Amino acid sequence: MKQTHIKDVFFDLDHTLWDFDKNSELTFGGIFSRSHPEIEIKDFIGKYVPINQECWKLYQYDKITHEELRYNRLKNSFDAINYSISDIEIDKISDEYIAFLPENNHLFEGTMELLEYLKPNYNLHIITNGFAEVQFKKMNNSKITSYFSTITNSEMAGVKKPNPIIFDFALDLAKANKENSIMIGDSLDADVQGALDAGLDAIYFNESNSAVEDHIKHINHLLELKKYL
């Protein structure tokens, strides 16, 4: 059903518009081909993806620091594939990863078509827990920055999703009303429940087609948003 009252649409970035997993695998592939060619990239990524997700969950609730996130996700992934590596080398790979990640610019299928469809009728915004400098590079390099009126990151707001303060910060920045706003993201906890708890409507980008409770609006492909907007 079309949400005719909506004026402002807020998107998460990673795993929602910007294909984090694909770009991440390409980045690690480039790094390892130069310095650790013996690592099987598929084996590493198979361990890294869930470990990275768990680290981000801890980070969004302030249970680990930015530095611990960057170190732990690599250290734990190397341990999981039984690959011996020094802390110095982990720090080097961490720096290279952050530097090279925005150079890969794959977006989810339908992203550009969706933004072109929405832009004439809505104010579009980003709310991300990602690191500010890296997120801006991702958006600029993938040529989507111009579609968005505001970009809110957790460093600006001082808190991370699902904390309601970051949603209030984004609404103030966008000069938007909760009643006329909607959030779209891939995290049931950070994006969907966080937005709902803050008073916004929300749609879950369920690309993996996992089981979802009936009361939660969800889509499996970005262009399915046309059913709602």
Salt bridges, closest charged atoms under 4 A:
ASP8 OD2 - HIS125 NE2 2.71
ASP12 OD1 - LYS161 NZ 2.85
ASP14 OD1 - LYS138 NZ 2.91
ASP21 OD1 - HIS15 ND1 3.94
GLU25 OE2 - LYS42 NZ 2.81
GLU54 OE2 - LYS57 NZ 3.65
ASP62 OD1 - LYS160 NZ 2.37
ASP79 OD1 - LYS75 NZ 3.36
GLU89 OE2 - HIS36 NE2 2.84
ASP95 OD1 - ARG70 NH2 2.77
GLU109 OE1 - HIS221 NE2 3.91
GLU113 OE2 - LYS226 NZ 3.13
GLU133 OE2 - LYS137 NZ 3.53
ASP168 OD1 - LYS178 NZ 3.42
ASP191 OD1 - LYS161 NZ 2.71
ASP201 OD1 - LYS217 NZ 2.85
GLU213 OE1 - HIS215 ND1 3.47
